[in-house]
Amino acid sequence: MRMKRSRYSIISSILDICQSGANKTKIVYQANLNFKSVEFYMDLLIKNGMIRANPGKNIIYETTKRGCDLLNHFKNIEKQISEL
């Protein structure tokens, strides 16, 4: 049986993918999500200032300083848990 990923794991993946800039399709495929679920997370992250959308012909999403800080916290927690 397959376990569901936590919201924190999905958010961490999206923040990581967007660090170098990514369009929605790249986020969907690399985070292994569908377009409906990615909309929920993108709206949440934009509303909370974790990522920003750079308008243009194709919208590119980038992780903000606040998002990078959160991602670093996630990575530190993962590291500490793996050492248990």
mmCIF file of the N, C-alpha and C atoms, coordinates in Angstrom:
data_MODEL
# 
_entry.id   MODEL 
# 
loop_
_atom_site.group_PDB 
_atom_site.id 
_atom_site.type_symbol 
_atom_site.label_atom_id 
_atom_site.label_alt_id 
_atom_site.label_comp_id 
_atom_site.label_asym_id 
_atom_site.label_entity_id 
_atom_site.label_seq_id 
_atom_site.pdbx_PDB_ins_code 
_atom_site.Cartn_x 
_atom_site.Cartn_y 
_atom_site.Cartn_z 
_atom_site.occupancy 
_atom_site.B_iso_or_equiv 
_atom_site.pdbx_formal_charge 
_atom_site.auth_seq_id 
_atom_site.auth_comp_id 
_atom_site.auth_asym_id 
_atom_site.auth_atom_id 
_atom_site.pdbx_PDB_model_num 
ATOM 1   N N  . MET A 1 1  ? 0.831  -1.182 0.000   1.00 0.00 ? 1  MET A N  1 
ATOM 2   C CA . MET A 1 1  ? 0.000  0.000  0.000   1.00 0.00 ? 1  MET A CA 1 
ATOM 3   C C  . MET A 1 1  ? 0.879  1.250  0.000   1.00 0.00 ? 1  MET A C  1 
ATOM 4   N N  . ARG A 1 2  ? 0.472  2.238  -0.746  1.00 0.00 ? 2  ARG A N  1 
ATOM 5   C CA . ARG A 1 2  ? 1.248  3.450  -0.924  1.00 0.00 ? 2  ARG A CA 1 
ATOM 6   C C  . ARG A 1 2  ? 0.806  4.520  0.081   1.00 0.00 ? 2  ARG A C  1 
ATOM 7   N N  . MET A 1 3  ? 1.776  5.157  0.728   1.00 0.00 ? 3  MET A N  1 
ATOM 8   C CA . MET A 1 3  ? 1.461  6.204  1.693   1.00 0.00 ? 3  MET A CA 1 
ATOM 9   C C  . MET A 1 3  ? 1.304  7.549  0.989   1.00 0.00 ? 3  MET A C  1 
ATOM 10  N N  . LYS A 1 4  ? 0.409  8.362  1.526   1.00 0.00 ? 4  LYS A N  1 
ATOM 11  C CA . LYS A 1 4  ? 0.254  9.715  1.016   1.00 0.00 ? 4  LYS A CA 1 
ATOM 12  C C  . LYS A 1 4  ? 1.392  10.584 1.526   1.00 0.00 ? 4  LYS A C  1 
ATOM 13  N N  . ARG A 1 5  ? 1.773  11.550 0.713   1.00 0.00 ? 5  ARG A N  1 
ATOM 14  C CA . ARG A 1 5  ? 2.776  12.518 1.162   1.00 0.00 ? 5  ARG A CA 1 
ATOM 15  C C  . ARG A 1 5  ? 2.095  13.571 2.016   1.00 0.00 ? 5  ARG A C  1 
ATOM 16  N N  . SER A 1 6  ? 2.830  14.124 2.936   1.00 0.00 ? 6  SER A N  1 
ATOM 17  C CA . SER A 1 6  ? 2.279  15.183 3.773   1.00 0.00 ? 6  SER A CA 1 
ATOM 18  C C  . SER A 1 6  ? 2.255  16.499 3.008   1.00 0.00 ? 6  SER A C  1 
ATOM 19  N N  . ARG A 1 7  ? 1.455  17.428 3.500   1.00 0.00 ? 7  ARG A N  1 
ATOM 20  C CA . ARG A 1 7  ? 1.417  18.761 2.905   1.00 0.00 ? 7  ARG A CA 1 
ATOM 21  C C  . ARG A 1 7  ? 2.798  19.404 2.950   1.00 0.00 ? 7  ARG A C  1 
ATOM 22  N N  . TYR A 1 8  ? 3.513  19.156 4.061   1.00 0.00 ? 8  TYR A N  1 
ATOM 23  C CA . TYR A 1 8  ? 4.844  19.752 4.230   1.00 0.00 ? 8  TYR A CA 1 
ATOM 24  C C  . TYR A 1 8  ? 5.819  19.223 3.191   1.00 0.00 ? 8  TYR A C  1 
ATOM 25  N N  . SER A 1 9  ? 5.716  17.954 2.888   1.00 0.00 ? 9  SER A N  1 
ATOM 26  C CA . SER A 1 9  ? 6.585  17.352 1.883   1.00 0.00 ? 9  SER A CA 1 
ATOM 27  C C  . SER A 1 9  ? 6.304  17.943 0.501   1.00 0.00 ? 9  SER A C  1 
ATOM 28  N N  . ILE A 1 10 ? 5.034  18.113 0.181   1.00 0.00 ? 10 ILE A N  1 
ATOM 29  C CA . ILE A 1 10 ? 4.653  18.678 -1.121  1.00 0.00 ? 10 ILE A CA 1 
ATOM 30  C C  . ILE A 1 10 ? 5.098  20.135 -1.210  1.00 0.00 ? 10 ILE A C  1 
ATOM 31  N N  . ILE A 1 11 ? 4.872  20.905 -0.153  1.00 0.00 ? 11 ILE A N  1 
ATOM 32  C CA . ILE A 1 11 ? 5.282  22.308 -0.133  1.00 0.00 ? 11 ILE A CA 1 
ATOM 33  C C  . ILE A 1 11 ? 6.800  22.415 -0.272  1.00 0.00 ? 11 ILE A C  1 
ATOM 34  N N  . SER A 1 12 ? 7.522  21.555 0.426   1.00 0.00 ? 12 SER A N  1 
ATOM 35  C CA . SER A 1 12 ? 8.977  21.541 0.341   1.00 0.00 ? 12 SER A CA 1 
ATOM 36  C C  . SER A 1 12 ? 9.429  21.264 -1.100  1.00 0.00 ? 12 SER A C  1 
ATOM 37  N N  . SER A 1 13 ? 8.788  20.316 -1.754  1.00 0.00 ? 13 SER A N  1 
ATOM 38  C CA . SER A 1 13 ? 9.131  19.986 -3.148  1.00 0.00 ? 13 SER A CA 1 
ATOM 39  C C  . SER A 1 13 ? 8.899  21.181 -4.061  1.00 0.00 ? 13 SER A C  1 
ATOM 40  N N  . ILE A 1 14 ? 7.757  21.826 -3.911  1.00 0.00 ? 14 ILE A N  1 
ATOM 41  C CA . ILE A 1 14 ? 7.442  22.977 -4.770  1.00 0.00 ? 14 ILE A CA 1 
ATOM 42  C C  . ILE A 1 14 ? 8.432  24.111 -4.542  1.00 0.00 ? 14 ILE A C  1 
ATOM 43  N N  . LEU A 1 15 ? 8.740  24.400 -3.284  1.00 0.00 ? 15 LEU A N  1 
ATOM 44  C CA . LEU A 1 15 ? 9.706  25.466 -2.995  1.00 0.00 ? 15 LEU A CA 1 
ATOM 45  C C  . LEU A 1 15 ? 11.068 25.147 -3.598  1.00 0.00 ? 15 LEU A C  1 
ATOM 46  N N  . ASP A 1 16 ? 11.476 23.900 -3.519  1.00 0.00 ? 16 ASP A N  1 
ATOM 47  C CA . ASP A 1 16 ? 12.759 23.477 -4.066  1.00 0.00 ? 16 ASP A CA 1 
ATOM 48  C C  . ASP A 1 16 ? 12.774 23.620 -5.593  1.00 0.00 ? 16 ASP A C  1 
ATOM 49  N N  . ILE A 1 17 ? 11.722 23.186 -6.230  1.00 0.00 ? 17 ILE A N  1 
ATOM 50  C CA . ILE A 1 17 ? 11.626 23.264 -7.703  1.00 0.00 ? 17 ILE A CA 1 
ATOM 51  C C  . ILE A 1 17 ? 11.656 24.714 -8.174  1.00 0.00 ? 17 ILE A C  1 
ATOM 52  N N  . CYS A 1 18 ? 11.004 25.599 -7.443  1.00 0.00 ? 18 CYS A N  1 
ATOM 53  C CA . CYS A 1 18 ? 10.886 27.002 -7.858  1.00 0.00 ? 18 CYS A CA 1 
ATOM 54  C C  . CYS A 1 18 ? 12.123 27.839 -7.555  1.00 0.00 ? 18 CYS A C  1 
ATOM 55  N N  . GLN A 1 19 ? 13.087 27.281 -6.859  1.00 0.00 ? 19 GLN A N  1 
ATOM 56  C CA . GLN A 1 19 ? 14.299 28.057 -6.544  1.00 0.00 ? 19 GLN A CA 1 
ATOM 57  C C  . GLN A 1 19 ? 14.996 28.565 -7.798  1.00 0.00 ? 19 GLN A C  1 
ATOM 58  N N  . SER A 1 20 ? 15.019 27.763 -8.825  1.00 0.00 ? 20 SER A N  1 
ATOM 59  C CA . SER A 1 20 ? 15.681 28.183 -10.065 1.00 0.00 ? 20 SER A CA 1 
ATOM 60  C C  . SER A 1 20 ? 14.674 28.704 -11.096 1.00 0.00 ? 20 SER A C  1 
ATOM 61  N N  . GLY A 1 21 ? 13.418 28.876 -10.669 1.00 0.00 ? 21 GLY A N  1 
ATOM 62  C CA . GLY A 1 21 ? 12.373 29.348 -11.575 1.00 0.00 ? 21 GLY A CA 1 
ATOM 63  C C  . GLY A 1 21 ? 11.755 28.181 -12.316 1.00 0.00 ? 21 GLY A C  1 
ATOM 64  N N  . ALA A 1 22 ? 10.432 28.132 -12.328 1.00 0.00 ? 22 ALA A N  1 
ATOM 65  C CA . ALA A 1 22 ? 9.748  27.024 -12.989 1.00 0.00 ? 22 ALA A CA 1 
ATOM 66  C C  . ALA A 1 22 ? 8.356  27.450 -13.429 1.00 0.00 ? 22 ALA A C  1 
ATOM 67  N N  . ASN A 1 23 ? 7.915  26.910 -14.559 1.00 0.00 ? 23 ASN A N  1 
ATOM 68  C CA . ASN A 1 23 ? 6.535  27.143 -14.957 1.00 0.00 ? 23 ASN A CA 1 
ATOM 69  C C  . ASN A 1 23 ? 5.657  26.066 -14.303 1.00 0.00 ? 23 ASN A C  1 
ATOM 70  N N  . LYS A 1 24 ? 4.353  26.214 -14.421 1.00 0.00 ? 24 LYS A N  1 
ATOM 71  C CA . LYS A 1 24 ? 3.425  25.319 -13.734 1.00 0.00 ? 24 LYS A CA 1 
ATOM 72  C C  . LYS A 1 24 ? 3.582  23.869 -14.198 1.00 0.00 ? 24 LYS A C  1 
ATOM 73  N N  . THR A 1 25 ? 3.827  23.656 -15.480 1.00 0.00 ? 25 THR A N  1 
ATOM 74  C CA . THR A 1 25 ? 3.983  22.297 -15.996 1.00 0.00 ? 25 THR A CA 1 
ATOM 75  C C  . THR A 1 25 ? 5.189  21.612 -15.374 1.00 0.00 ? 25 THR A C  1 
ATOM 76  N N  . LYS A 1 26 ? 6.291  22.318 -15.257 1.00 0.00 ? 26 LYS A N  1 
ATOM 77  C CA . LYS A 1 26 ? 7.493  21.754 -14.638 1.00 0.00 ? 26 LYS A CA 1 
ATOM 78  C C  . LYS A 1 26 ? 7.216  21.381 -13.182 1.00 0.00 ? 26 LYS A C  1 
ATOM 79  N N  . ILE A 1 27 ? 6.498  22.254 -12.475 1.00 0.00 ? 27 ILE A N  1 
ATOM 80  C CA . ILE A 1 27 ? 6.168  21.979 -11.079 1.00 0.00 ? 27 ILE A CA 1 
ATOM 81  C C  . ILE A 1 27 ? 5.295  20.732 -10.975 1.00 0.00 ? 27 ILE A C  1 
ATOM 82  N N  . VAL A 1 28 ? 4.280  20.630 -11.824 1.00 0.00 ? 28 VAL A N  1 
ATOM 83  C CA . VAL A 1 28 ? 3.374  19.472 -11.815 1.00 0.00 ? 28 VAL A CA 1 
ATOM 84  C C  . VAL A 1 28 ? 4.158  18.178 -12.003 1.00 0.00 ? 28 VAL A C  1 
ATOM 85  N N  . TYR A 1 29 ? 5.016  18.127 -12.989 1.00 0.00 ? 29 TYR A N  1 
ATOM 86  C CA . TYR A 1 29 ? 5.737  16.892 -13.287 1.00 0.00 ? 29 TYR A CA 1 
ATOM 87  C C  . TYR A 1 29 ? 6.818  16.571 -12.265 1.00 0.00 ? 29 TYR A C  1 
ATOM 88  N N  . GLN A 1 30 ? 7.593  17.565 -11.855 1.00 0.00 ? 30 GLN A N  1 
ATOM 89  C CA . GLN A 1 30 ? 8.676  17.280 -10.922 1.00 0.00 ? 30 GLN A CA 1 
ATOM 90  C C  . GLN A 1 30 ? 8.179  17.010 -9.505  1.00 0.00 ? 30 GLN A C  1 
ATOM 91  N N  . ALA A 1 31 ? 7.059  17.622 -9.121  1.00 0.00 ? 31 ALA A N  1 
ATOM 92  C CA . ALA A 1 31 ? 6.512  17.390 -7.782  1.00 0.00 ? 31 ALA A CA 1 
ATOM 93  C C  . ALA A 1 31 ? 5.539  16.213 -7.778  1.00 0.00 ? 31 ALA A C  1 
ATOM 94  N N  . ASN A 1 32 ? 5.307  15.631 -8.945  1.00 0.00 ? 32 ASN A N  1 
ATOM 95  C CA . ASN A 1 32 ? 4.401  14.490 -9.098  1.00 0.00 ? 32 ASN A CA 1 
ATOM 96  C C  . ASN A 1 32 ? 3.002  14.827 -8.574  1.00 0.00 ? 32 ASN A C  1 
ATOM 97  N N  . LEU A 1 33 ? 2.453  15.928 -9.085  1.00 0.00 ? 33 LEU A N  1 
ATOM 98  C CA . LEU A 1 33 ? 1.108  16.379 -8.729  1.00 0.00 ? 33 LEU A CA 1 
ATOM 99  C C  . LEU A 1 33 ? 0.262  16.483 -9.987  1.00 0.00 ? 33 LEU A C  1 
ATOM 100 N N  . ASN A 1 34 ? -1.023 16.738 -9.814  1.00 0.00 ? 34 ASN A N  1 
ATOM 101 C CA . ASN A 1 34 ? -1.867 17.037 -10.968 1.00 0.00 ? 34 ASN A CA 1 
ATOM 102 C C  . ASN A 1 34 ? -2.142 18.543 -10.971 1.00 0.00 ? 34 ASN A C  1 
ATOM 103 N N  . PHE A 1 35 ? -2.704 19.043 -12.062 1.00 0.00 ? 35 PHE A N  1 
ATOM 104 C CA . PHE A 1 35 ? -2.894 20.483 -12.190 1.00 0.00 ? 35 PHE A CA 1 
ATOM 105 C C  . PHE A 1 35 ? -3.884 21.026 -11.163 1.00 0.00 ? 35 PHE A C  1 
ATOM 106 N N  . LYS A 1 36 ? -4.875 20.226 -10.785 1.00 0.00 ? 36 LYS A N  1 
ATOM 107 C CA . LYS A 1 36 ? -5.852 20.685 -9.790  1.00 0.00 ? 36 LYS A CA 1 
ATOM 108 C C  . LYS A 1 36 ? -5.197 20.862 -8.422  1.00 0.00 ? 36 LYS A C  1 
ATOM 109 N N  . SER A 1 37 ? -4.424 19.888 -7.996  1.00 0.00 ? 37 SER A N  1 
ATOM 110 C CA . SER A 1 37 ? -3.801 19.993 -6.675  1.00 0.00 ? 37 SER A CA 1 
ATOM 111 C C  . SER A 1 37 ? -2.689 21.037 -6.656  1.00 0.00 ? 37 SER A C  1 
ATOM 112 N N  . VAL A 1 38 ? -1.984 21.206 -7.760  1.00 0.00 ? 38 VAL A N  1 
ATOM 113 C CA . VAL A 1 38 ? -0.908 22.202 -7.778  1.00 0.00 ? 38 VAL A CA 1 
ATOM 114 C C  . VAL A 1 38 ? -1.489 23.613 -7.650  1.00 0.00 ? 38 VAL A C  1 
ATOM 115 N N  . GLU A 1 39 ? -2.687 23.829 -8.169  1.00 0.00 ? 39 GLU A N  1 
ATOM 116 C CA . GLU A 1 39 ? -3.335 25.141 -8.034  1.00 0.00 ? 39 GLU A CA 1 
ATOM 117 C C  . GLU A 1 39 ? -3.526 25.507 -6.562  1.00 0.00 ? 39 GLU A C  1 
ATOM 118 N N  . PHE A 1 40 ? -3.978 24.546 -5.764  1.00 0.00 ? 40 PHE A N  1 
ATOM 119 C CA . PHE A 1 40 ? -4.190 24.783 -4.335  1.00 0.00 ? 40 PHE A CA 1 
ATOM 120 C C  . PHE A 1 40 ? -2.888 25.211 -3.665  1.00 0.00 ? 40 PHE A C  1 
ATOM 121 N N  . TYR A 1 41 ? -1.820 24.458 -3.897  1.00 0.00 ? 41 TYR A N  1 
ATOM 122 C CA . TYR A 1 41 ? -0.534 24.752 -3.258  1.00 0.00 ? 41 TYR A CA 1 
ATOM 123 C C  . TYR A 1 41 ? 0.077  26.056 -3.764  1.00 0.00 ? 41 TYR A C  1 
ATOM 124 N N  . MET A 1 42 ? -0.037 26.324 -5.044  1.00 0.00 ? 42 MET A N  1 
ATOM 125 C CA . MET A 1 42 ? 0.521  27.560 -5.596  1.00 0.00 ? 42 MET A CA 1 
ATOM 126 C C  . MET A 1 42 ? -0.197 28.774 -5.003  1.00 0.00 ? 42 MET A C  1 
ATOM 127 N N  . ASP A 1 43 ? -1.528 28.712 -4.931  1.00 0.00 ? 43 ASP A N  1 
ATOM 128 C CA . ASP A 1 43 ? -2.287 29.816 -4.340  1.00 0.00 ? 43 ASP A CA 1 
ATOM 129 C C  . ASP A 1 43 ? -1.882 30.036 -2.883  1.00 0.00 ? 43 ASP A C  1 
ATOM 130 N N  . LEU A 1 44 ? -1.744 28.945 -2.145  1.00 0.00 ? 44 LEU A N  1 
ATOM 131 C CA . LEU A 1 44 ? -1.353 29.018 -0.735  1.00 0.00 ? 44 LEU A CA 1 
ATOM 132 C C  . LEU A 1 44 ? 0.032  29.657 -0.583  1.00 0.00 ? 44 LEU A C  1 
ATOM 133 N N  . LEU A 1 45 ? 0.971  29.213 -1.389  1.00 0.00 ? 45 LEU A N  1 
ATOM 134 C CA . LEU A 1 45 ? 2.342  29.711 -1.289  1.00 0.00 ? 45 LEU A CA 1 
ATOM 135 C C  . LEU A 1 45 ? 2.465  31.167 -1.747  1.00 0.00 ? 45 LEU A C  1 
ATOM 136 N N  . ILE A 1 46 ? 1.736  31.546 -2.768  1.00 0.00 ? 46 ILE A N  1 
ATOM 137 C CA . ILE A 1 46 ? 1.757  32.938 -3.234  1.00 0.00 ? 46 ILE A CA 1 
ATOM 138 C C  . ILE A 1 46 ? 1.123  33.846 -2.182  1.00 0.00 ? 46 ILE A C  1 
ATOM 139 N N  . LYS A 1 47 ? -0.020 33.419 -1.650  1.00 0.00 ? 47 LYS A N  1 
ATOM 140 C CA . LYS A 1 47 ? -0.728 34.226 -0.649  1.00 0.00 ? 47 LYS A CA 1 
ATOM 141 C C  . LYS A 1 47 ? 0.131  34.452 0.595   1.00 0.00 ? 47 LYS A C  1 
ATOM 142 N N  . ASN A 1 48 ? 0.972  33.483 0.936   1.00 0.00 ? 48 ASN A N  1 
ATOM 143 C CA . ASN A 1 48 ? 1.813  33.588 2.128   1.00 0.00 ? 48 ASN A CA 1 
ATOM 144 C C  . ASN A 1 48 ? 3.220  34.096 1.839   1.00 0.00 ? 48 ASN A C  1 
ATOM 145 N N  . GLY A 1 49 ? 3.455  34.553 0.620   1.00 0.00 ? 49 GLY A N  1 
ATOM 146 C CA . GLY A 1 49 ? 4.728  35.179 0.277   1.00 0.00 ? 49 GLY A CA 1 
ATOM 147 C C  . GLY A 1 49 ? 5.899  34.220 0.167   1.00 0.00 ? 49 GLY A C  1 
ATOM 148 N N  . MET A 1 50 ? 5.626  32.945 -0.107  1.00 0.00 ? 50 MET A N  1 
ATOM 149 C CA . MET A 1 50 ? 6.693  31.947 -0.220  1.00 0.00 ? 50 MET A CA 1 
ATOM 150 C C  . MET A 1 50 ? 7.233  31.833 -1.651  1.00 0.00 ? 50 MET A C  1 
ATOM 151 N N  . ILE A 1 51 ? 6.350  32.081 -2.611  1.00 0.00 ? 51 ILE A N  1 
ATOM 152 C CA . ILE A 1 51 ? 6.776  32.124 -4.018  1.00 0.00 ? 51 ILE A CA 1 
ATOM 153 C C  . ILE A 1 51 ? 6.140  33.345 -4.660  1.00 0.00 ? 51 ILE A C  1 
ATOM 154 N N  . ARG A 1 52 ? 6.714  33.759 -5.780  1.00 0.00 ? 52 ARG A N  1 
ATOM 155 C CA . ARG A 1 52 ? 6.148  34.873 -6.531  1.00 0.00 ? 52 ARG A CA 1 
ATOM 156 C C  . ARG A 1 52 ? 6.028  34.447 -7.991  1.00 0.00 ? 52 ARG A C  1 
ATOM 157 N N  . ALA A 1 53 ? 5.037  35.016 -8.647  1.00 0.00 ? 53 ALA A N  1 
ATOM 158 C CA . ALA A 1 53 ? 4.815  34.739 -10.066 1.00 0.00 ? 53 ALA A CA 1 
ATOM 159 C C  . ALA A 1 53 ? 5.366  35.908 -10.861 1.00 0.00 ? 53 ALA A C  1 
ATOM 160 N N  . ASN A 1 54 ? 6.286  35.619 -11.747 1.00 0.00 ? 54 ASN A N  1 
ATOM 161 C CA . ASN A 1 54 ? 6.842  36.646 -12.623 1.00 0.00 ? 54 ASN A CA 1 
ATOM 162 C C  . ASN A 1 54 ? 6.082  36.600 -13.943 1.00 0.00 ? 54 ASN A C  1 
ATOM 163 N N  . PRO A 1 55 ? 5.265  37.622 -14.198 1.00 0.00 ? 55 PRO A N  1 
ATOM 164 C CA . PRO A 1 55 ? 4.451  37.606 -15.411 1.00 0.00 ? 55 PRO A CA 1 
ATOM 165 C C  . PRO A 1 55 ? 5.296  37.760 -16.667 1.00 0.00 ? 55 PRO A C  1 
ATOM 166 N N  . GLY A 1 56 ? 4.756  37.294 -17.717 1.00 0.00 ? 56 GLY A N  1 
ATOM 167 C CA . GLY A 1 56 ? 5.403  37.354 -19.020 1.00 0.00 ? 56 GLY A CA 1 
ATOM 168 C C  . GLY A 1 56 ? 4.616  36.466 -19.951 1.00 0.00 ? 56 GLY A C  1 
ATOM 169 N N  . LYS A 1 57 ? 5.226  36.093 -21.032 1.00 0.00 ? 57 LYS A N  1 
ATOM 170 C CA . LYS A 1 57 ? 4.549  35.192 -21.965 1.00 0.00 ? 57 LYS A CA 1 
ATOM 171 C C  . LYS A 1 57 ? 4.177  33.891 -21.249 1.00 0.00 ? 57 LYS A C  1 
ATOM 172 N N  . ASN A 1 58 ? 5.128  33.345 -20.539 1.00 0.00 ? 58 ASN A N  1 
ATOM 173 C CA . ASN A 1 58 ? 4.887  32.183 -19.680 1.00 0.00 ? 58 ASN A CA 1 
ATOM 174 C C  . ASN A 1 58 ? 5.195  32.614 -18.252 1.00 0.00 ? 58 ASN A C  1 
ATOM 175 N N  . ILE A 1 59 ? 4.255  32.371 -17.352 1.00 0.00 ? 59 ILE A N  1 
ATOM 176 C CA . ILE A 1 59 ? 4.468  32.758 -15.958 1.00 0.00 ? 59 ILE A CA 1 
ATOM 177 C C  . ILE A 1 59 ? 5.522  31.838 -15.348 1.00 0.00 ? 59 ILE A C  1 
ATOM 178 N N  . ILE A 1 60 ? 6.527  32.436 -14.752 1.00 0.00 ? 60 ILE A N  1 
ATOM 179 C CA . ILE A 1 60 ? 7.584  31.695 -14.076 1.00 0.00 ? 60 ILE A CA 1 
ATOM 180 C C  . ILE A 1 60 ? 7.446  31.965 -12.578 1.00 0.00 ? 60 ILE A C  1 
ATOM 181 N N  . TYR A 1 61 ? 7.455  30.895 -11.808 1.00 0.00 ? 61 TYR A N  1 
ATOM 182 C CA . TYR A 1 61 ? 7.330  30.990 -10.358 1.00 0.00 ? 61 TYR A CA 1 
ATOM 183 C C  . TYR A 1 61 ? 8.715  30.857 -9.733  1.00 0.00 ? 61 TYR A C  1 
ATOM 184 N N  . GLU A 1 62 ? 8.981  31.727 -8.754  1.00 0.00 ? 62 GLU A N  1 
ATOM 185 C CA . GLU A 1 62 ? 10.277 31.712 -8.072  1.00 0.00 ? 62 GLU A CA 1 
ATOM 186 C C  . GLU A 1 62 ? 10.063 31.711 -6.568  1.00 0.00 ? 62 GLU A C  1 
ATOM 187 N N  . THR A 1 63 ? 10.918 30.992 -5.875  1.00 0.00 ? 63 THR A N  1 
ATOM 188 C CA . THR A 1 63 ? 10.879 30.959 -4.420  1.00 0.00 ? 63 THR A CA 1 
ATOM 189 C C  . THR A 1 63 ? 11.435 32.274 -3.887  1.00 0.00 ? 63 THR A C  1 
ATOM 190 N N  . THR A 1 64 ? 10.717 32.880 -2.941  1.00 0.00 ? 64 THR A N  1 
ATOM 191 C CA . THR A 1 64 ? 11.152 34.141 -2.336  1.00 0.00 ? 64 THR A CA 1 
ATOM 192 C C  . THR A 1 64 ? 12.135 33.851 -1.199  1.00 0.00 ? 64 THR A C  1 
ATOM 193 N N  . LYS A 1 65 ? 12.680 34.905 -0.618  1.00 0.00 ? 65 LYS A N  1 
ATOM 194 C CA . LYS A 1 65 ? 13.574 34.766 0.544   1.00 0.00 ? 65 LYS A CA 1 
ATOM 195 C C  . LYS A 1 65 ? 12.843 34.040 1.674   1.00 0.00 ? 65 LYS A C  1 
ATOM 196 N N  . ARG A 1 66 ? 11.615 34.437 1.913   1.00 0.00 ? 66 ARG A N  1 
ATOM 197 C CA . ARG A 1 66 ? 10.809 33.793 2.959   1.00 0.00 ? 66 ARG A CA 1 
ATOM 198 C C  . ARG A 1 66 ? 10.606 32.307 2.653   1.00 0.00 ? 66 ARG A C  1 
ATOM 199 N N  . GLY A 1 67 ? 10.359 31.978 1.387   1.00 0.00 ? 67 GLY A N  1 
ATOM 200 C CA . GLY A 1 67 ? 10.201 30.589 0.979   1.00 0.00 ? 67 GLY A CA 1 
ATOM 201 C C  . GLY A 1 67 ? 11.492 29.795 1.133   1.00 0.00 ? 67 GLY A C  1 
ATOM 202 N N  . CYS A 1 68 ? 12.627 30.426 0.817   1.00 0.00 ? 68 CYS A N  1 
ATOM 203 C CA . CYS A 1 68 ? 13.930 29.763 0.985   1.00 0.00 ? 68 CYS A CA 1 
ATOM 204 C C  . CYS A 1 68 ? 14.209 29.477 2.455   1.00 0.00 ? 68 CYS A C  1 
ATOM 205 N N  . ASP A 1 69 ? 13.843 30.427 3.318   1.00 0.00 ? 69 ASP A N  1 
ATOM 206 C CA . ASP A 1 69 ? 14.023 30.210 4.758   1.00 0.00 ? 69 ASP A CA 1 
ATOM 207 C C  . ASP A 1 69 ? 13.200 29.017 5.235   1.00 0.00 ? 69 ASP A C  1 
ATOM 208 N N  . LEU A 1 70 ? 11.949 28.934 4.789   1.00 0.00 ? 70 LEU A N  1 
ATOM 209 C CA . LEU A 1 70 ? 11.086 27.815 5.162   1.00 0.00 ? 70 LEU A CA 1 
ATOM 210 C C  . LEU A 1 70 ? 11.651 26.503 4.625   1.00 0.00 ? 70 LEU A C  1 
ATOM 211 N N  . LEU A 1 71 ? 12.123 26.506 3.391   1.00 0.00 ? 71 LEU A N  1 
ATOM 212 C CA . LEU A 1 71 ? 12.710 25.311 2.800   1.00 0.00 ? 71 LEU A CA 1 
ATOM 213 C C  . LEU A 1 71 ? 13.932 24.851 3.601   1.00 0.00 ? 71 LEU A C  1 
ATOM 214 N N  . ASN A 1 72 ? 14.754 25.782 4.035   1.00 0.00 ? 72 ASN A N  1 
ATOM 215 C CA . ASN A 1 72 ? 15.915 25.428 4.851   1.00 0.00 ? 72 ASN A CA 1 
ATOM 216 C C  . ASN A 1 72 ? 15.493 24.821 6.184   1.00 0.00 ? 72 ASN A C  1 
ATOM 217 N N  . HIS A 1 73 ? 14.426 25.329 6.768   1.00 0.00 ? 73 HIS A N  1 
ATOM 218 C CA . HIS A 1 73 ? 13.907 24.743 8.009   1.00 0.00 ? 73 HIS A CA 1 
ATOM 219 C C  . HIS A 1 73 ? 13.439 23.307 7.770   1.00 0.00 ? 73 HIS A C  1 
ATOM 220 N N  . PHE A 1 74 ? 12.715 23.104 6.672   1.00 0.00 ? 74 PHE A N  1 
ATOM 221 C CA . PHE A 1 74 ? 12.264 21.750 6.319   1.00 0.00 ? 74 PHE A CA 1 
ATOM 222 C C  . PHE A 1 74 ? 13.449 20.801 6.167   1.00 0.00 ? 74 PHE A C  1 
ATOM 223 N N  . LYS A 1 75 ? 14.477 21.261 5.462   1.00 0.00 ? 75 LYS A N  1 
ATOM 224 C CA . LYS A 1 75 ? 15.653 20.412 5.231   1.00 0.00 ? 75 LYS A CA 1 
ATOM 225 C C  . LYS A 1 75 ? 16.377 20.091 6.542   1.00 0.00 ? 75 LYS A C  1 
ATOM 226 N N  . ASN A 1 76 ? 16.466 21.071 7.444   1.00 0.00 ? 76 ASN A N  1 
ATOM 227 C CA . ASN A 1 76 ? 17.096 20.819 8.750   1.00 0.00 ? 76 ASN A CA 1 
ATOM 228 C C  . ASN A 1 76 ? 16.303 19.803 9.560   1.00 0.00 ? 76 ASN A C  1 
ATOM 229 N N  . ILE A 1 77 ? 14.989 19.909 9.521   1.00 0.00 ? 77 ILE A N  1 
ATOM 230 C CA . ILE A 1 77 ? 14.148 18.949 10.248  1.00 0.00 ? 77 ILE A CA 1 
ATOM 231 C C  . ILE A 1 77 ? 14.317 17.559 9.665   1.00 0.00 ? 77 ILE A C  1 
ATOM 232 N N  . GLU A 1 78 ? 14.299 17.458 8.325   1.00 0.00 ? 78 GLU A N  1 
ATOM 233 C CA . GLU A 1 78 ? 14.506 16.150 7.672   1.00 0.00 ? 78 GLU A CA 1 
ATOM 234 C C  . GLU A 1 78 ? 15.840 15.543 8.070   1.00 0.00 ? 78 GLU A C  1 
ATOM 235 N N  . LYS A 1 79 ? 16.873 16.369 8.095   1.00 0.00 ? 79 LYS A N  1 
ATOM 236 C CA . LYS A 1 79 ? 18.222 15.886 8.462   1.00 0.00 ? 79 LYS A CA 1 
ATOM 237 C C  . LYS A 1 79 ? 18.238 15.368 9.904   1.00 0.00 ? 79 LYS A C  1 
ATOM 238 N N  . GLN A 1 80 ? 17.629 16.120 10.799  1.00 0.00 ? 80 GLN A N  1 
ATOM 239 C CA . GLN A 1 80 ? 17.590 15.700 12.204  1.00 0.00 ? 80 GLN A CA 1 
ATOM 240 C C  . GLN A 1 80 ? 16.788 14.417 12.395  1.00 0.00 ? 80 GLN A C  1 
ATOM 241 N N  . ILE A 1 81 ? 15.707 14.284 11.674  1.00 0.00 ? 81 ILE A N  1 
ATOM 242 C CA . ILE A 1 81 ? 14.898 13.065 11.784  1.00 0.00 ? 81 ILE A CA 1 
ATOM 243 C C  . ILE A 1 81 ? 15.637 11.865 11.221  1.00 0.00 ? 81 ILE A C  1 
ATOM 244 N N  . SER A 1 82 ? 16.364 12.062 10.134  1.00 0.00 ? 82 SER A N  1 
ATOM 245 C CA . SER A 1 82 ? 17.091 10.939 9.534   1.00 0.00 ? 82 SER A CA 1 
ATOM 246 C C  . SER A 1 82 ? 18.237 10.457 10.417  1.00 0.00 ? 82 SER A C  1 
ATOM 247 N N  . GLU A 1 83 ? 18.701 11.324 11.323  1.00 0.00 ? 83 GLU A N  1 
ATOM 248 C CA . GLU A 1 83 ? 19.799 10.953 12.227  1.00 0.00 ? 83 GLU A CA 1 
ATOM 249 C C  . GLU A 1 83 ? 19.320 10.196 13.453  1.00 0.00 ? 83 GLU A C  1 
ATOM 250 N N  . LEU A 1 84 ? 18.014 10.095 13.645  1.00 0.00 ? 84 LEU A N  1 
ATOM 251 C CA . LEU A 1 84 ? 17.475 9.386  14.810  1.00 0.00 ? 84 LEU A CA 1 
ATOM 252 C C  . LEU A 1 84 ? 17.692 7.893  14.714  1.00 0.00 ? 84 LEU A C  1 
# 
